[in-house]
Amino acid sequence: MAPIGVLDPQPGELILDLCAAPGGKTTQILSLMKNQGVLIANDSNPRRVQSLVRNVDRWGATNAIITCEVPEKLSTRFGPIFDRILVDAPCSGEGTFRRDPAEIKKWSTNFTRRCASTQDELLWFAAKMVRPGGILVYSTCTFNQLENEGSVTRFLQKNPDFVLDPIPHQPGFSSGIPNSKSDPDTINRTIRIWPHLAPGEGHFIARLRNIEENNTGKSTSSKKTPGIAYDQKRVYEDFFLNSLKRTRRTEVISPGVSALAVFGNRLYWIPREAPSFEGLRVFHWGWWLGTIQSNRFIPSSALAFGLAREDSQIVIEFQLDDPALISYLRGSPIPYQREGVPDKGWVLVTVEGFPLGWGKNVQGRLKSYFPNWLRQSY
């Protein structure tokens, strides 16, 4: 979690998490952004992106866009527009040996060299996307200097417009270790976290700032999104009017807003501050609201997680010890008849006040729409 404290994301900023999957640091960034601004979470591995999408959905985030691209293509598309970029780089993982002995079998000196080469490439293209005055944080979970101080030194030699920012020391932080006399004097501004000095494994963090004075500003390229067809809008409007209340949270996703767009059969709300993604592989366009199937709208779990109980017209509240909650988590229908609850329609299911997902009340039985991939087998 330390790299995100060093990154220090702020609400309203445009931020890139370049190597984001499976999403632990992504969700930490989203929490600090408070659904204000835009976070682009990227991973070049399509299989890893799936877990990233699921973690962002269940986090209740409304301002995250997930891409699956190589850094070179992202840098060509965006240019220097980001306030902050995190490069939590693939590494030799020496810091994980104690936790996962199987990682030791992967290790070799050639492997560390290949990792260092990959890190050099990641940092090179990441630097092209940091705006003047912006921040680039580089982190690993390994010990060797080739991938840590060495990667930072090689980066600074190739990118004179960047300098190392000092990182205030917290308990357990140690200064970086110079690799040779030719290393910059500021290399001790990087941070080491040693497992015998802190409650962690083995980590390295560097905070780099773009001091270039020529501010080219944000990207002005126009966004090309499909929008929403009239019939699709009508289906969504029917759901909105019959299932949601007009509140501060739901007003931004009301049927008439221009930020709505359909990709395939999925309806998204896209943050208006988002740049153009033309030509890029996008897995997740923002806040996934639901799926349009023929003449009906099926709300997504991501919509439920991003709402509060006061946003839904019909709410069913479970306590943690309610046996019906177990049935809902299994995906089983539940006999459910209560005074004041209509016998049909979409229902926001909550547990002690927190949204858990959707159900559909059909003649006194609540059909579970809890996501298949989260369902419990007990």
N, C-alpha and C positions, 0 to 999 in steps of 0.2 A: 504493500500500500504506500510505501514511502515515495516512489516516483511521482504519484499524483499530488502529494503534498508539495513536492518540488515544482511540479508543473503549475500548480496554483490556478486552476481554471476558474473563470469568472462568468457569472450570468451575462448573457447577451453577446458573448464572443463567438467567433467562428474557429472551431478547433478540429484537428485531424488526429485520430488515433490510427497510426499507419499499420501496425501489426496487432490487430485488436483481439482476434479470437483467442480463447473462448469468451472473453468479455468481462473478466473480473475488474480490470482497470477501467474499462469502458463504462461500466455501471457506476463506478466510483466518480468518474468525471461527470456523468449525467446528474448524480446527486448534487454535486457542487454547482452545476449550472442551473439547477432549479427550473428545468424546462424552458429556459430563456436562451436565445441564440441557437446555434446549430452545431451538432457534433457529427462529423463524418467518421464512421468506424469502418476500417478497411482491413481485409485479409486476402492475400492472393491465393489461398488454398480453398477451393469451393467446398470441400468436406468440412473444414473448420468453420466456415462461414455459417453453416446451419446452426451450430451451437451458439454462435454469436447472436444470430437473429432471435433465437428462443430466449436467451438471457435478457436481451434488450426488451423484448415483448413483455416478459413477466415483470420487468422492473417498472413498468408503467410509464416509460419514457415517451414523450410526444415530439421530441426535437432531434431524434437520431436518424441518420440515413446511412445505410450499410452498403458498401461496395466491395467488389471482388476484382481487384486489378493489380497489376504490377506498378511499383512506384513511378517508373518512367512515364507510363501513360497518364497517371494522375498529375504529374508535374507538368506535362504538356497541356493537359486540359485546364488546369486551374491557374498555374503561375503563382506568384507571391501574394497570396490573399489571406493566409491563416494567421490568426493572432498567436496560437500555440499549437505545437505539434509534439506528439509523444511517439518516440521510436523505442518501444520495449522489444529489443531485437532478439531474433532467434540466436541462440548461443550454444556453446558446448556444455552448458548446464552443470558445471563443476559444483556449484552451490547446492545442487539437488542430490548429490551423491549420498548424503546421510539419510535423506528421506526416501530415496528411490535407488537402491543399489544396482538395479538393472541399467541405469544410465551409465554406470561405469564401463559396461561392455561396449558402449558406442564410442567411447573416448579414444582419441589418438592425436598425435601432434598434427597429422594431416587434417584431421577433423577441425581442430582449432584454427588452422590456417584457412580452411574453406569458410568457416563461420566468420572470420575476420574479413574475408573478401566480401561476403554477403553484407556484413555490417557497413563496410565502406560504401557499397552501392546504395544501401538504404539511406544512409546519412547524406550522400551526395544529392539524391533526388529530393529528399525531405527538405534540404536547405533551399532548394529552388522554389519551395512553396511557402516559406516563412516571410511574412511581410517585414519591411524595415521596422525595427524596434520589437519584433516578435520574438517568441521564445521557442527553442527546440530542446526537448529533454530526451536524453539517451540513457537507457538503462539495460542491464543484463543481470543474469543470475549465475554468473561464473566468476572465477578468481583470477585467471591468467591476465597478465598485462597486455598481451597481444590484442585481446578483444576488448579490453577496458581502456586504460590510459593510452594504449597504443592506437586504438580506433579514434579516440578523441584527438590525439596528436596529429595523426595523418589527416583527419578532417580539417583541423585548423590550418595546416600547411597548404591545403588546397582551397580553403575558403577564408581569405583574409578579412572578409566583412563580418565574421563572427568572432565573438570573444566568450571566454568562460565567465559566467556569473558566479560570485561566491554563494554558497548554500549555507544558511545558518545551521550550525550543528545542533542536532537533537541528541538526547541520550542514545548511545549505541552507534552514533555516526563517527567515522574516522576519516582522516584526509586521504586523498588518493596518493599513489606512490609513483614518483618519477621513474621513468623507464631507463633514461640515459641523460647525460648532461645536455643533450640537444633538445630535450623536452622543454616546452614553454614553462616559464616560471610559475604560471598560474595553474599548472596541472594539479597542484595540491588543493585547488578549489573543488575538485571532484570529490565524490563521497564513496567510501567503502563501508559495507556493513558486514562485520565478521560474526560467524556463529558463536564464537567463544566470548564475544563482547556485547551481543545484543540478542533478543529473542527472535531470531530468524535463521536463515540458512547462510547464503553468501550472495551479496548483491553489490552492484556498482551503479552510480548515478552521476550524470553530468548535466549541467544546465547551460545551454549556449544561447547567446543573444545576437540577433542580427543588428549590427550597428550601421548598416548602409543608410545613407541619408536620402537617396533618391526614392521617394515613396510613390510607387506606381498606383497605389490605391487598390480597392476591391475590384474583383472581376465585374465587368459590365456586360458580359455576354448574356444574351437573352435566353431565358429558359424555354424549352420546348417540351410541354407535357400534354398528354392526351386530353385532359379535362374530363368531363363527365357528360354522357349523352342524356337527352331529355328523359328517355324511358328509365335509365338507371337512376337519374336524379329523383324521379317520381317514386321509385321503389324505396330508395333511401329516405326520402321525405316521409313516407308512410311510417317507416320504423321510427324516425326521429320524433314525429308528432305524437305517436302512440306509446312510446317507450321512455323518452327522455324528457326532463324538465329543462326549461331555458335558464341556465345559470352562467356564471362567468366562464366555467370550463367548457360547457356545451355550446356557447354562443359562437366560438371560433370554428366549430365543426358543423354549424347549421347548414341546411341544404343549399342556401344561396351564396355561400362564400366561394371566392375564386380559387382558394387553395386546395379544393378537392380535385382528385384525379383518379381515374381508373386505369390499372395496369392488369391486363388479362381480365379476370373477374374480381380483382381485389380493389377496394376503395381505400385510398389514402388521403390523409391531410398532410400537405407538404409545407414545411416552414417557409414563410415568404422570404427569409434572408438566405435561403439555400442558393448556391451558385448553379450554373448549368452543368448537367451531367450527360450531355449529348455525346454519344460514342462510348460511354462507359457501361460496364456490367453492374447494374444496381440490383441488389437482392431485396432491399427494403427502402421504400421511398419516404419514410417519415412515420407518422402515426397510422398504423394499420387499423382501420375502423371496422372492416368486415368484408364479407364476400357477397356478391350479387349473383344469385342463381335464378335465372328466368325472371319470375315476377315476385321474388322474395329476397329479403336481405337477412343474412345471418351475421350477427355482430361477432366480432373477434374477441378472444381473451385479452388481447392487447388493449382494446377499447375499455373493457371492464377494469383492467389494472390501472388505467390512466384516469378513471373517474372516481368520484366519491359517492357515498350512499345517497346524498342529497341531490345528485344529478339524475337519478332514475325515478320514474313514476312508481314502479313496483319494486319493492325490496323484500327479500326473504333473508332473515338474519338467523344464522346458526351459532350456537355456543360450541366450544371445543369438545364438550362431552356429549354432544347430541348424536345418537346413533345414525340419524338421517344424514348427517354430514359425511359419514363413512360411505354410505350408499351413493351420495353425490360424487365423491372423489373416485369411486369405482366406475362411474358412468351409468349407474342404475337409476331407473325412474323411481320417484318417491311419491307415495300418496300424500297429497298436500291440499288441505282445504282450510282456509282461515277467513274469518269475517273481514270484509273490506278488501280482499284480494280477488281480482277478477279471475274467472275460470279459464281465461286464455290470454296469451300475450307473453312478451319477453320480460324476464325477471332478473334483476341484478342480485346475485347471491353474495352475501357478505358473511364474514366470520368475526364476531366481536367488533364490528364496524369497518373491517377492511375488505374491499372487493376481492372475490375469489374467482368469479367467472359468471357465466350466464346460464340460465335455465329457461325452459319454456313451459308455461302452465297450460295444460290441455285437459279440461274437464276434471279438475281435481287431482291431477297427477303432474308432478314436476319432472320434466325430461331434462337430464343433465347434458349440458354442452361444455362440460369441463374438458380441456384439450386432451386428446388421446395420449399424447406423449407424456402427460403429467399424471395420468390416471394410476390409481393405486390398486394393487392386487390383493390386499388383505381383506 
